[in-house]
Amino acid sequence: MVGTPVALITGISGQDGSYMAEFLLTKGYKIYGITRDPSLAVTKNVHHLADRVTLVYSSYELHQLVDIIKETGPTEIYNFAGQSYVSKSWSMVEETIHSQGILTSRILEAILATDQSIRFLNASSSEVFTPQNDNQLDEFSLIQPYNPYGCGKALGHCMVDAYRNTRGIFAVNAILFPHESPRRNANFAFKKIINAAVAIKCGSKERLKLGNLHVRRDWGYAPSFVAAMHSMLSANIAKNVCLCTGQARSVEDIVNQAFCYLDLDWQDHVDVDRSLLRVSEPMTICGNPAGAAAVLEWRPALSFEEMISRVIDFEMRLARGLDVDYRNEYPSFEPAVM
């Protein structure tokens, strides 16, 4: 790669986008981030990076994307944009399909129209699959989504494959299993649990309400996944890769670990609310990390227990007013290789 590498990141204000920007800055990249609304661009996730990245406004129309690529000259594009809530996708069907599928297609078309040497990574999802029993899912599992979120992700996923296979673009899907961090939105189950435990430790009397405690997912650490995604675009061959830990843990495991870490008995503070139960939700979703190990020589940076303690420690700092943003978070991107 000649000169300073340039990355264009969609969804830069979200969890993955902000970590990718932070990680690439340590590698000497110039960073541009696309945002839909300039007034909402500098959120807490990217507040500490505001003077180190350049934000660009776009509503993701094709002509806008073409102009942005021509003006910024990216060597790599990372796509994290889109409606990100599985549970809300049934009430936001069109927005979900559009933001996860159509916008991905537009970025690919913009690359084709401007500079086909650009390397493109799309954030795909384990939701494109339908789990069968307790078998681990991998890069060759059948794409058969069971909700609008998975359908939107499947459209974007398949378009990436089509442009790679028929147009010769270096385009890959990072098939992401659930991945968490202090920057995860509070509406996600993992962060909801952590925030509630921290609040209770700080004196809150409000009880935590959850749905099915026995649902099991493959939860990983977001900064570690970001390092792996960068490795995917640095590889010699464009390949889709599942990023996961290979271990499924239940919601109850998160609750127990979080409350125990804070010397609390979760059963004194948690209620099961049947209204929060999801219809037709798979009991177990677990990935096979063998592909990431073979292709990227990658392994997760933190264990399940370490991830929970890391997130709690930082949330306690925020709760005590010791930090107001993530400049002192110091995420563990490494070790990202075996």
Backbone as numpy.savetxt, mean C-alpha at the origin, in Angstrom:
# Nx Ny Nz CAx CAy CAz Cx Cy Cz
21.72 3.77 -15.69 20.87 4.94 -15.69 21.76 6.18 -15.69
21.60 7.08 -16.64 22.44 8.25 -16.79 21.79 9.44 -16.10
22.58 10.20 -15.34 22.06 11.39 -14.67 21.23 11.05 -13.45
20.52 12.06 -12.95 19.69 11.89 -11.76 18.40 11.15 -12.11
18.10 10.05 -11.42 16.84 9.36 -11.70 15.66 10.20 -11.23
14.58 10.12 -11.97 13.38 10.92 -11.66 12.20 9.98 -11.49
11.49 10.13 -10.39 10.30 9.29 -10.15 9.05 10.15 -10.10
8.01 9.68 -10.73 6.68 10.29 -10.67 5.79 9.35 -9.88
5.21 9.84 -8.80 4.43 9.00 -7.89 2.99 9.50 -7.83
2.05 8.65 -8.21 0.64 8.98 -8.02 0.23 8.53 -6.62
-0.72 9.24 -6.02 -1.12 8.89 -4.66 -0.01 9.12 -3.66
0.78 10.17 -3.86 1.96 10.41 -3.02 1.60 10.73 -1.57
0.40 11.23 -1.33 0.03 11.59 0.04 -0.47 10.40 0.86
-0.63 9.25 0.23 -1.05 8.07 0.97 0.10 7.35 1.64
-0.20 6.25 2.29 0.82 5.49 3.00 1.97 5.07 2.08
1.67 4.32 1.02 2.71 3.79 0.16 3.42 4.88 -0.63
2.64 5.87 -1.11 3.24 6.94 -1.88 4.23 7.76 -1.07
3.88 8.05 0.18 4.79 8.85 1.01 6.05 8.07 1.37
5.90 6.78 1.65 7.09 5.97 1.94 7.98 5.83 0.71
7.35 5.67 -0.47 8.15 5.54 -1.69 8.94 6.82 -1.93
8.30 7.97 -1.76 9.00 9.24 -1.94 10.18 9.34 -0.97
9.95 8.98 0.28 11.00 9.07 1.29 12.15 8.11 0.98
11.80 6.91 0.56 12.82 5.91 0.23 13.65 6.34 -0.97
13.00 6.81 -2.02 13.72 7.20 -3.23 14.58 8.44 -3.02
14.18 9.31 -2.11 15.02 10.47 -1.79 16.36 10.01 -1.22
16.36 8.92 -0.45 17.62 8.40 0.08 18.49 7.81 -1.01
17.89 7.52 -2.17 18.63 6.96 -3.30 19.04 8.03 -4.31
18.79 9.29 -3.99 19.20 10.37 -4.87 18.24 10.73 -5.98
16.99 10.31 -5.88 15.99 10.60 -6.91 15.45 12.02 -6.78
15.01 12.57 -7.90 14.17 13.75 -7.90 12.73 13.26 -7.94
11.90 13.79 -7.07 10.56 13.25 -6.89 9.49 14.25 -7.30
8.56 13.78 -8.13 7.35 14.51 -8.45 6.16 13.67 -7.96
5.18 14.32 -7.37 3.99 13.62 -6.91 2.74 14.23 -7.49
1.85 13.38 -7.98 0.58 13.87 -8.54 -0.49 13.90 -7.46
-1.21 14.99 -7.40 -2.33 15.12 -6.47 -3.53 15.68 -7.21
-4.73 15.26 -6.80 -5.96 15.76 -7.42 -6.32 17.15 -6.89
-6.08 17.37 -5.60 -6.51 18.61 -4.96 -5.31 19.25 -4.26
-4.79 20.35 -4.78 -3.61 20.98 -4.18 -3.82 21.37 -2.72
-5.05 21.69 -2.33 -5.30 22.11 -0.95 -5.16 20.96 0.04
-5.25 19.71 -0.47 -5.14 18.54 0.40 -3.82 17.80 0.20
-2.93 18.37 -0.59 -1.72 17.65 -0.98 -0.77 17.42 0.19
-0.54 18.45 0.98 0.46 18.32 2.05 -0.24 17.81 3.31
-0.53 16.52 3.32 -1.11 15.87 4.49 0.01 15.51 5.47
-0.38 14.97 6.62 0.63 14.61 7.62 1.64 13.62 7.07
1.20 12.74 6.15 2.12 11.73 5.61 3.31 12.33 4.87
3.10 13.45 4.19 4.18 14.04 3.39 4.59 15.42 3.88
4.08 15.84 5.02 4.42 17.17 5.53 5.92 17.33 5.70
6.58 16.30 6.20 8.03 16.39 6.43 8.85 16.30 5.14
8.18 16.02 4.02 8.87 15.92 2.73 8.52 17.09 1.81
7.71 18.03 2.30 7.13 19.07 1.43 8.18 19.88 0.68
9.33 20.14 1.30 10.35 20.95 0.64 11.32 20.11 -0.20
11.03 18.80 -0.31 11.94 17.92 -1.04 11.28 17.23 -2.23
9.98 17.42 -2.37 9.26 16.85 -3.51 8.49 17.96 -4.21
8.22 17.75 -5.49 7.44 18.72 -6.27 6.07 18.13 -6.56
5.03 18.83 -6.12 3.67 18.34 -6.31 3.07 18.93 -7.58
2.36 18.08 -8.31 1.75 18.46 -9.58 0.26 18.16 -9.51
-0.58 19.13 -9.89 -2.02 18.91 -9.88 -2.47 18.22 -11.17
-3.37 17.24 -11.02 -3.95 16.59 -12.19 -5.23 15.88 -11.81
-6.19 15.88 -12.71 -7.40 15.08 -12.54 -7.28 13.77 -13.31
-6.08 13.46 -13.75 -5.75 12.20 -14.41 -6.41 12.02 -15.77
-6.70 13.13 -16.44 -7.11 13.03 -17.84 -5.87 12.65 -18.66
-6.08 11.95 -19.77 -4.96 11.45 -20.55 -4.05 12.58 -21.03
-4.63 13.66 -21.53 -3.80 14.75 -22.04 -2.99 15.40 -20.94
-3.54 15.44 -19.71 -2.79 15.97 -18.58 -1.61 15.08 -18.23
-1.83 13.77 -18.22 -0.75 12.84 -17.91 0.36 12.92 -18.95
-0.01 13.04 -20.20 0.99 13.19 -21.26 1.82 14.45 -21.03
1.15 15.55 -20.72 1.87 16.81 -20.48 2.78 16.70 -19.25
2.30 16.06 -18.19 3.10 15.93 -16.97 4.35 15.10 -17.23
4.20 14.01 -17.96 5.36 13.17 -18.27 6.37 13.93 -19.12
5.89 14.69 -20.08 6.79 15.48 -20.93 7.53 16.53 -20.10
6.83 17.15 -19.14 7.42 18.22 -18.34 8.38 17.71 -17.26
8.07 16.55 -16.67 8.88 16.06 -15.54 9.96 15.07 -15.97
9.76 14.39 -17.09 10.76 13.45 -17.59 11.10 12.30 -16.66
10.10 11.58 -16.15 10.40 10.50 -15.20 11.09 9.31 -15.86
11.96 8.68 -15.10 12.55 7.42 -15.51 11.72 6.25 -14.95
10.97 6.54 -13.86 10.12 5.54 -13.23 8.80 6.19 -12.81
7.71 5.43 -12.92 6.41 5.88 -12.44 5.85 4.82 -11.50
5.42 5.26 -10.32 4.82 4.37 -9.33 3.36 4.80 -9.15
2.44 3.87 -9.36 1.01 4.19 -9.31 0.37 3.66 -8.04
0.08 4.58 -7.10 -0.60 4.24 -5.85 -1.95 4.94 -5.72
-2.40 5.57 -6.78 -3.65 6.34 -6.72 -4.85 5.39 -6.70
-5.98 5.92 -6.20 -7.20 5.14 -6.29 -7.97 5.04 -4.98
-9.24 4.75 -5.10 -10.10 4.49 -3.95 -9.57 3.25 -3.25
-9.24 3.36 -1.96 -8.46 2.30 -1.32 -9.21 1.46 -0.30
-10.53 1.64 -0.19 -11.28 0.89 0.83 -12.09 -0.24 0.21
-11.73 -1.46 0.58 -12.47 -2.63 0.11 -13.91 -2.57 0.59
-14.11 -2.23 1.86 -15.44 -2.23 2.46 -16.37 -1.20 1.83
-15.81 -0.09 1.33 -16.63 0.97 0.73 -16.87 0.78 -0.76
-16.20 -0.20 -1.35 -16.27 -0.33 -2.81 -17.66 -0.68 -3.32
-18.48 -1.33 -2.50 -19.84 -1.66 -2.93 -20.72 -0.42 -3.02
-20.40 0.61 -2.25 -21.18 1.86 -2.31 -20.52 2.90 -3.20
-19.35 2.55 -3.76 -18.61 3.48 -4.63 -18.09 2.70 -5.84
-18.99 1.95 -6.47 -18.58 1.02 -7.52 -17.88 1.73 -8.68
-18.55 2.74 -9.25 -17.98 3.40 -10.42 -16.66 4.10 -10.10
-16.61 4.80 -8.97 -15.37 5.48 -8.59 -14.24 4.47 -8.38
-14.57 3.34 -7.77 -13.56 2.32 -7.52 -13.00 1.75 -8.82
-13.89 1.35 -9.72 -13.45 0.79 -11.00 -12.64 1.82 -11.79
-13.11 3.05 -11.79 -12.43 4.10 -12.55 -11.04 4.38 -11.98
-10.96 4.56 -10.67 -9.69 4.96 -10.07 -8.66 3.84 -10.05
-9.11 2.60 -9.96 -8.17 1.48 -9.90 -7.88 0.86 -11.27
-8.80 1.02 -12.21 -8.61 0.40 -13.52 -8.37 1.37 -14.65
-9.28 2.29 -14.83 -9.20 3.23 -15.95 -7.98 4.14 -15.83
-7.72 4.66 -14.63 -6.57 5.57 -14.47 -5.25 4.85 -14.72
-5.17 3.59 -14.33 -3.97 2.80 -14.62 -3.77 2.68 -16.12
-4.86 2.43 -16.83 -4.79 2.32 -18.29 -4.34 3.63 -18.93
-4.80 4.74 -18.39 -4.41 6.04 -18.94 -2.91 6.31 -18.75
-2.38 5.92 -17.60 -0.95 6.13 -17.38 -0.14 5.29 -18.37
-0.56 4.07 -18.59 0.12 3.21 -19.55 0.07 3.82 -20.95
-1.09 4.34 -21.32 -1.23 4.96 -22.63 -0.38 6.22 -22.74
-0.27 6.96 -21.64 0.56 8.17 -21.64 2.03 7.81 -21.81
2.47 6.72 -21.20 3.84 6.25 -21.38 4.08 5.88 -22.83
3.13 5.17 -23.40 3.24 4.75 -24.80 3.33 5.97 -25.73
2.65 7.04 -25.36 2.61 8.23 -26.21 3.80 9.17 -26.01
4.58 8.94 -24.95 5.66 9.88 -24.65 7.03 9.23 -24.67
7.27 8.31 -23.75 8.61 7.72 -23.61 8.47 6.27 -23.16
8.64 5.34 -24.07 8.43 3.93 -23.77 9.57 3.32 -22.96
10.61 4.11 -22.67 11.69 3.60 -21.81 11.36 3.76 -20.33
10.28 4.48 -20.02 9.88 4.67 -18.62 9.48 3.32 -18.02
9.94 3.07 -16.81 9.55 1.85 -16.10 8.36 2.16 -15.19
7.36 1.27 -15.21 6.09 1.55 -14.53 5.74 0.43 -13.56
5.42 0.83 -12.33 4.94 -0.12 -11.32 3.53 0.24 -10.90
2.66 -0.75 -10.95 1.27 -0.59 -10.52 1.04 -1.33 -9.22
0.40 -0.66 -8.27 0.05 -1.31 -7.01 -1.20 -2.16 -7.22
-0.99 -3.45 -7.47 -2.10 -4.39 -7.56 -2.43 -4.87 -6.15
-3.23 -5.90 -6.03 -3.72 -6.30 -4.71 -4.04 -7.78 -4.65
-3.92 -8.35 -3.48 -4.36 -9.74 -3.27 -5.86 -9.87 -3.46
-6.59 -8.75 -3.48 -8.04 -8.79 -3.68 -8.42 -9.18 -5.10
-7.45 -9.28 -6.02 -7.78 -9.74 -7.37 -8.04 -11.24 -7.38
-7.65 -11.93 -6.32 -7.84 -13.39 -6.23 -9.06 -13.73 -5.38
-9.55 -14.95 -5.55 -10.51 -15.52 -4.61 -9.81 -16.68 -3.91
-9.54 -16.53 -2.61 -8.82 -17.58 -1.89 -9.59 -18.90 -1.90
-8.84 -19.99 -2.03 -9.42 -21.33 -1.98 -8.87 -22.06 -0.76
-9.74 -22.32 0.20 -9.34 -22.96 1.46 -8.27 -22.11 2.12
-7.20 -22.75 2.62 -6.11 -22.02 3.27 -4.85 -22.02 2.42
-5.00 -22.27 1.12 -3.83 -22.32 0.25 -3.21 -20.94 0.09
-1.88 -20.90 0.03 -1.20 -19.63 -0.20 -1.38 -19.18 -1.65
-1.59 -17.89 -1.82 -1.75 -17.30 -3.14 -0.40 -16.85 -3.67
-0.20 -17.01 -4.98 1.06 -16.56 -5.57 0.81 -15.89 -6.92
1.87 -15.60 -7.65 1.79 -14.88 -8.91 0.99 -15.62 -9.98
0.77 -16.91 -9.79 0.08 -17.73 -10.79 -1.34 -18.11 -10.37
-1.79 -17.57 -9.25 -3.15 -17.85 -8.79 -4.18 -17.25 -9.74
-5.34 -17.88 -9.79 -6.41 -17.43 -10.68 -6.92 -16.06 -10.27
-6.98 -15.14 -11.25 -7.56 -13.82 -10.99 -9.07 -13.96 -11.06
-9.70 -13.82 -9.93 -11.16 -14.00 -9.82 -11.65 -13.18 -8.63
-11.77 -11.86 -8.79 -12.14 -11.00 -7.67 -13.57 -11.21 -7.21
-13.83 -10.86 -5.95 -15.14 -11.10 -5.36 -15.79 -9.82 -4.84
-15.20 -8.66 -5.12 -15.81 -7.39 -4.74 -15.39 -6.32 -5.75
-16.07 -5.16 -5.79 -15.72 -4.12 -6.77 -14.28 -3.64 -6.67
-13.74 -3.59 -5.47 -12.35 -3.17 -5.31 -11.43 -4.14 -6.05
-11.64 -5.43 -5.84 -10.83 -6.42 -6.54 -11.03 -6.37 -8.04
-12.26 -6.08 -8.47 -12.54 -5.97 -9.92 -11.77 -4.80 -10.53
-11.77 -3.65 -9.83 -11.03 -2.50 -10.32 -9.54 -2.78 -10.38
-9.02 -3.40 -9.33 -7.60 -3.75 -9.30 -7.28 -4.77 -10.40
-8.20 -5.70 -10.64 -7.96 -6.72 -11.67 -7.88 -6.09 -13.06
-8.72 -5.07 -13.31 -8.65 -4.38 -14.59 -7.30 -3.72 -14.78
-6.84 -2.96 -13.78 -5.54 -2.33 -13.87 -4.42 -3.35 -14.01
-4.51 -4.43 -13.24 -3.52 -5.51 -13.27 -3.41 -6.11 -14.67
-4.54 -6.42 -15.26 -4.53 -7.05 -16.59 -4.07 -6.09 -17.68
-4.38 -4.81 -17.53 -3.91 -3.83 -18.51 -2.39 -3.70 -18.45
-1.82 -3.75 -17.26 -0.36 -3.74 -17.12 0.24 -4.93 -17.87
-0.33 -6.10 -17.66 0.17 -7.29 -18.36 0.04 -7.14 -19.87
-1.07 -6.57 -20.32 -1.31 -6.41 -21.76 -0.29 -5.45 -22.38
-0.04 -4.34 -21.73 0.91 -3.36 -22.27 2.34 -3.91 -22.23
2.64 -4.69 -21.22 3.97 -5.31 -21.16 4.14 -6.35 -22.26
3.15 -7.18 -22.44 3.27 -8.31 -23.36 3.09 -7.93 -24.83
2.31 -6.90 -25.10 2.03 -6.55 -26.50 2.64 -5.22 -26.95
3.00 -4.37 -26.00 3.57 -3.07 -26.36 5.03 -2.93 -25.92
5.53 -3.91 -25.19 6.95 -3.92 -24.83 7.34 -2.95 -23.75
6.38 -2.39 -23.02 6.69 -1.47 -21.93 7.16 -2.27 -20.71
8.16 -1.72 -19.97 8.59 -2.34 -18.72 7.56 -1.96 -17.66
6.55 -2.80 -17.52 5.45 -2.53 -16.60 5.19 -3.76 -15.75
5.06 -3.57 -14.43 4.90 -4.69 -13.51 3.81 -4.40 -12.50
3.24 -5.47 -11.97 2.27 -5.39 -10.87 2.92 -5.86 -9.58
2.92 -5.00 -8.58 3.26 -5.44 -7.23 1.96 -5.89 -6.59
1.81 -7.19 -6.40 0.57 -7.75 -5.86 0.67 -7.66 -4.34
0.06 -6.63 -3.80 0.25 -6.27 -2.40 -0.77 -6.94 -1.49
-0.26 -7.65 -0.50 -1.10 -8.16 0.57 -1.16 -7.07 1.65
-2.07 -7.16 2.62 -2.20 -6.07 3.59 -0.85 -5.67 4.21
-0.59 -4.38 4.26 0.68 -3.89 4.79 0.41 -2.63 5.58
1.01 -2.53 6.75 0.61 -1.54 7.73 1.80 -0.69 8.20
1.48 0.40 8.88 2.51 1.32 9.37 1.82 2.42 10.17
2.60 3.32 10.80 1.98 4.47 11.46 1.20 5.36 10.50
1.51 5.29 9.20 0.87 6.17 8.22 -0.41 5.57 7.62
-0.79 4.40 8.06 -2.01 3.78 7.57 -3.21 4.60 8.02
-4.19 4.75 7.13 -5.39 5.50 7.46 -6.13 4.84 8.62
-6.68 5.67 9.50 -7.31 5.18 10.72 -8.56 4.34 10.47
-9.11 4.37 9.25 -10.31 3.59 8.96 -10.01 2.12 8.67
-8.73 1.77 8.48 -8.37 0.38 8.25 -8.33 -0.36 9.59
-8.70 -1.64 9.57 -8.86 -2.41 10.81 -7.59 -2.40 11.67
-6.45 -2.63 11.04 -5.19 -2.68 11.80 -4.98 -1.38 12.57
-5.07 -0.25 11.87 -4.80 1.05 12.51 -5.90 1.41 13.49
-7.13 1.01 13.20 -8.23 1.25 14.12 -7.95 0.59 15.47
-7.43 -0.62 15.43 -7.11 -1.35 16.65 -5.97 -0.66 17.40
-4.91 -0.31 16.68 -3.75 0.33 17.31 -4.17 1.66 17.95
-4.89 2.47 17.22 -5.29 3.78 17.73 -6.17 3.65 18.96
-7.08 2.66 18.95 -7.96 2.47 20.10 -7.16 2.03 21.32
-6.21 1.11 21.14 -5.40 0.65 22.26 -4.58 1.78 22.86
-4.00 2.62 21.98 -3.21 3.76 22.46 -4.10 4.75 23.21
-5.28 5.03 22.66 -6.20 5.97 23.31 -6.63 5.47 24.68
-6.92 4.17 24.77 -7.31 3.59 26.06 -6.16 3.65 27.05
-4.96 3.38 26.58 -3.78 3.48 27.45 -3.61 4.91 27.96
-4.01 5.89 27.15 -3.88 7.29 27.53 -5.09 7.80 28.32
-6.04 6.90 28.65 -7.14 7.28 29.52 -8.53 7.25 28.91
-8.65 6.94 27.61 -9.97 6.91 26.99 -10.82 5.78 27.57
-12.11 6.04 27.73 -13.04 5.03 28.22 -13.86 4.42 27.08
-13.65 4.89 25.86 -14.42 4.41 24.72 -14.00 2.99 24.35
-14.97 2.12 24.18 -14.69 0.73 23.85 -14.46 0.57 22.34
-13.64 -0.39 21.98 -13.33 -0.68 20.59 -14.36 -1.67 20.05
-15.01 -1.33 18.94 -15.99 -2.22 18.31 -15.41 -2.80 17.04
-15.45 -4.12 16.93 -14.90 -4.82 15.78 -15.90 -5.84 15.26
-15.66 -6.28 14.02 -16.49 -7.31 13.41 -15.94 -8.70 13.74
-15.66 -9.48 12.73 -15.21 -10.86 12.90 -13.76 -10.89 13.37
-13.53 -11.37 14.58 -12.18 -11.43 15.14 -11.36 -12.59 14.58
-12.02 -13.50 13.88 -11.34 -14.71 13.43 -10.87 -14.64 11.98
-11.18 -13.56 11.29 -10.68 -13.36 9.94 -9.14 -13.31 9.99
-8.51 -14.02 9.07 -7.05 -14.09 9.06 -6.50 -13.50 7.77
-5.48 -12.64 7.92 -4.86 -11.99 6.78 -3.34 -12.05 6.91
-2.68 -11.83 5.79 -1.22 -11.82 5.72 -0.76 -10.36 5.85
-0.50 -9.92 7.09 -0.16 -8.53 7.35 1.35 -8.32 7.35
1.82 -7.36 6.52 3.23 -7.03 6.47 3.49 -5.58 6.81
4.76 -5.18 6.71 5.22 -3.84 7.09 5.42 -3.01 5.84
4.69 -1.90 5.71 4.64 -1.12 4.48 6.01 -0.64 3.98
6.88 -0.05 4.81 8.17 0.41 4.27 8.99 -0.70 3.63
8.92 -1.90 4.18 9.63 -3.03 3.60 9.08 -3.36 2.21
7.77 -3.27 2.05 7.15 -3.51 0.75 7.61 -2.48 -0.27
7.76 -1.23 0.18 8.20 -0.15 -0.71 9.59 -0.44 -1.26
10.49 -0.90 -0.40 11.84 -1.25 -0.86 11.78 -2.36 -1.91
10.89 -3.32 -1.71 10.75 -4.41 -2.68 10.20 -3.89 -4.01
9.27 -2.94 -3.96 8.72 -2.39 -5.20 9.78 -1.66 -6.00
10.65 -0.95 -5.33 11.75 -0.29 -6.04 12.65 -1.34 -6.70
12.90 -2.44 -6.01 13.71 -3.52 -6.58 13.07 -4.11 -7.83
11.74 -4.14 -7.86 11.04 -4.67 -9.03 11.34 -3.85 -10.27
11.45 -2.51 -10.12 11.74 -1.66 -11.26 13.24 -1.60 -11.57
14.05 -2.11 -10.66 15.51 -2.15 -10.90 15.95 -3.48 -11.48
15.02 -4.42 -11.59 15.36 -5.76 -12.08 15.62 -5.75 -13.58
16.28 -6.79 -14.06 16.57 -6.90 -15.49 15.35 -7.30 -16.30
14.45 -8.05 -15.69 13.27 -8.54 -16.37 12.01 -8.06 -15.63
11.02 -7.64 -16.39 9.76 -7.17 -15.80 8.90 -8.37 -15.40
8.64 -8.49 -14.10 7.83 -9.59 -13.59 6.89 -9.10 -12.50
5.67 -9.65 -12.49 4.77 -9.42 -11.37 5.27 -10.19 -10.16
5.11 -9.60 -8.98 5.58 -10.25 -7.76 4.57 -10.05 -6.64
4.29 -11.12 -5.90 3.48 -11.02 -4.69 4.35 -10.56 -3.53
3.93 -9.51 -2.85 4.64 -9.03 -1.67 3.80 -9.36 -0.45
4.33 -10.26 0.36 3.58 -10.82 1.48 4.58 -11.43 2.46
4.08 -11.95 3.58 4.96 -12.56 4.57 4.87 -14.08 4.58
3.75 -14.63 4.07 3.55 -16.07 4.11 2.94 -16.55 5.41
2.56 -15.62 6.30 1.96 -15.98 7.58 0.64 -15.24 7.75
-0.41 -15.98 8.00 -1.73 -15.38 8.23 -1.98 -15.24 9.72
-2.40 -14.07 10.13 -2.73 -13.80 11.53 -4.16 -13.29 11.60
-4.84 -13.59 12.71 -6.23 -13.17 12.86 -6.32 -11.75 13.40
-7.51 -11.17 13.25 -7.76 -9.87 13.85 -7.56 -9.95 15.35
-7.97 -11.06 15.95 -7.77 -11.24 17.38 -6.29 -11.24 17.74
-5.44 -11.77 16.86 -4.00 -11.75 17.12 -3.48 -10.32 17.22
-3.97 -9.45 16.33 -3.55 -8.04 16.38 -4.01 -7.40 17.69
-5.28 -7.63 18.02 -5.85 -7.06 19.24 -5.06 -7.52 20.46
-4.83 -8.81 20.55 -4.13 -9.37 21.70 -2.71 -8.82 21.81
-1.99 -8.80 20.69 -0.62 -8.32 20.69 -0.55 -6.84 21.06
-1.43 -6.03 20.49 -1.41 -4.59 20.74 -1.74 -4.26 22.20
-2.80 -4.86 22.72 -3.20 -4.55 24.09 -2.20 -5.11 25.10
-1.66 -6.30 24.83 -0.65 -6.86 25.73 0.60 -6.00 25.77
0.99 -5.46 24.61 2.17 -4.61 24.56 2.01 -3.37 25.43
0.76 -2.95 25.60 0.46 -1.77 26.43 0.00 -2.17 27.83
0.20 -3.44 28.19 -0.18 -3.96 29.52 -1.68 -3.79 29.79
-2.47 -4.10 28.76 -3.92 -4.04 28.89 -4.52 -5.41 28.56
-5.66 -5.72 29.15 -6.42 -6.92 28.81 -7.48 -6.53 27.79
-7.32 -7.00 26.56 -8.21 -6.55 25.50 -9.67 -6.90 25.75
-9.91 -7.98 26.44 -11.30 -8.39 26.68 -12.06 -7.41 27.58
-11.33 -6.53 28.26 -11.97 -5.50 29.09 -12.37 -4.28 28.26
-11.97 -4.24 26.99 -12.13 -3.01 26.21 -12.70 -3.22 24.81
-12.96 -4.46 24.40 -13.35 -4.74 23.02 -14.71 -5.41 22.96
-15.56 -4.96 22.04 -16.86 -5.56 21.79 -16.95 -6.01 20.34
-17.64 -7.13 20.11 -17.92 -7.58 18.75 -19.25 -6.99 18.32
-19.22 -6.26 17.21 -20.41 -5.59 16.69 -20.81 -6.29 15.39
-21.93 -6.98 15.39 -22.35 -7.76 14.23 -22.63 -6.89 13.01
-22.92 -5.62 13.23 -23.18 -4.74 12.09 -21.90 -4.47 11.28
-20.78 -4.80 11.85 -19.50 -4.60 11.16 -19.05 -5.82 10.38
-19.82 -6.89 10.45 -19.47 -8.11 9.71 -19.67 -7.88 8.22
-18.73 -8.34 7.40 -18.82 -8.20 5.95 -19.47 -9.43 5.34
-20.22 -9.21 4.27 -20.88 -10.31 3.56 -19.88 -10.98 2.63
-19.88 -12.31 2.62 -19.05 -13.11 1.70 -17.57 -12.75 1.80
-17.09 -12.57 3.01 -15.68 -12.26 3.20 -14.89 -13.54 3.43
-13.82 -13.77 2.68 -12.99 -14.96 2.90 -12.42 -14.96 4.32
-12.37 -16.12 4.92 -11.84 -16.21 6.28 -10.32 -16.03 6.30
-9.65 -16.55 5.27 -8.18 -16.49 5.26 -7.67 -16.04 3.90
-6.77 -15.06 3.92 -6.04 -14.65 2.72 -4.56 -14.62 3.10
-3.79 -15.49 2.46 -2.37 -15.59 2.78 -1.58 -15.76 1.49
-0.43 -15.11 1.43 0.39 -15.16 0.24 1.59 -16.07 0.37
2.19 -16.37 -0.78 3.41 -17.17 -0.84 4.56 -16.23 -1.22
5.51 -15.98 -0.31 6.59 -15.03 -0.59 7.75 -15.63 -1.37
7.61 -16.87 -1.84 8.72 -17.52 -2.54 9.13 -16.78 -3.80
8.15 -16.22 -4.53 8.46 -15.48 -5.75 9.30 -14.25 -5.48
8.95 -13.50 -4.43 9.73 -12.32 -4.06 11.14 -12.71 -3.62
11.25 -13.83 -2.93 12.57 -14.29 -2.49 13.43 -14.68 -3.68
12.83 -15.35 -4.66 13.58 -15.83 -5.82 13.93 -14.70 -6.79
12.97 -13.82 -7.07 13.17 -12.77 -8.08 13.93 -11.58 -7.52
13.61 -11.21 -6.27 14.16 -9.98 -5.68 15.15 -10.22 -4.55
15.26 -11.48 -4.12 16.05 -11.81 -2.92 15.56 -10.96 -1.74
14.26 -10.91 -1.60 13.63 -10.03 -0.62 12.98 -10.83 0.50
13.02 -10.25 1.67 12.28 -10.78 2.82 11.75 -9.61 3.62
10.67 -9.79 4.41 10.12 -8.69 5.20 11.14 -8.14 6.19
11.08 -6.84 6.43 12.04 -6.19 7.33 11.72 -6.45 8.80
10.44 -6.56 9.13 10.04 -6.73 10.52 9.09 -7.91 10.67
9.10 -8.53 11.83 8.13 -9.57 12.13 6.79 -8.91 12.46
5.75 -9.73 12.56 4.41 -9.27 12.91 4.45 -8.52 14.25
5.12 -9.12 15.24 5.19 -8.53 16.57 5.98 -7.22 16.56
7.09 -7.20 15.83 7.91 -5.99 15.73 7.14 -4.86 15.06
6.37 -5.20 14.02 5.60 -4.20 13.32 4.59 -3.54 14.26
3.88 -4.34 15.03 2.89 -3.81 15.95 3.54 -2.91 16.99
4.64 -3.35 17.58 5.30 -2.54 18.59 5.85 -1.25 18.00
6.36 -1.31 16.75 6.88 -0.12 16.09 5.77 0.91 15.87
4.61 0.45 15.40 3.50 1.36 15.16 2.98 1.95 16.47
2.85 1.11 17.50 2.36 1.60 18.79 3.32 2.63 19.38
4.60 2.36 19.33 5.58 3.29 19.90 5.45 4.67 19.26
5.27 4.71 17.93 5.18 6.01 17.29 3.84 6.67 17.58
2.77 5.88 17.62 1.46 6.46 17.95 1.45 7.03 19.37
2.19 6.41 20.28 2.30 6.95 21.63 3.03 8.29 21.62
4.03 8.42 20.78 4.74 9.69 20.66 3.81 10.79 20.13
2.99 10.43 19.14 2.03 11.40 18.61 1.00 11.78 19.68
0.52 10.79 20.42 -0.49 11.03 21.45 0.04 11.93 22.56
1.32 11.82 22.84 1.94 12.61 23.91 2.46 13.96 23.41
2.27 14.24 22.11 2.71 15.51 21.56 4.20 15.60 21.32
4.90 14.48 21.33 6.35 14.49 21.10 6.67 14.62 19.61
5.70 14.26 18.75 5.85 14.42 17.31 4.52 14.91 16.75
4.60 15.64 15.63 3.38 16.11 14.96 3.29 15.58 13.54
4.41 15.08 13.01 4.40 14.45 11.70 5.40 13.29 11.73
5.85 12.84 10.54 6.64 11.61 10.50 8.13 11.84 10.25
8.61 13.04 10.52 10.03 13.30 10.27 10.94 12.50 11.19
10.43 12.09 12.35 11.23 11.31 13.28 10.79 9.85 13.36
10.07 9.40 12.34 9.61 8.01 12.37 10.73 7.02 12.11
11.61 7.33 11.17 12.73 6.47 10.79 12.26 5.06 10.39
11.50 4.96 9.32 10.99 3.65 8.88 12.11 2.70 8.50
11.88 1.42 8.74 12.88 0.38 8.42 12.61 -0.17 7.02
13.22 0.46 6.02 13.10 -0.06 4.66 13.95 -1.32 4.49
15.04 -1.39 5.20 15.94 -2.54 5.12 15.84 -3.32 6.45
16.21 -4.60 6.47 16.81 -5.35 5.36 15.77 -5.77 4.33
16.05 -5.44 3.07 15.14 -5.79 1.99 15.67 -6.94 1.14
16.88 -7.43 1.45 17.44 -8.52 0.68 17.86 -9.64 1.60
17.98 -10.84 1.05 18.34 -12.02 1.82 19.84 -12.19 1.85
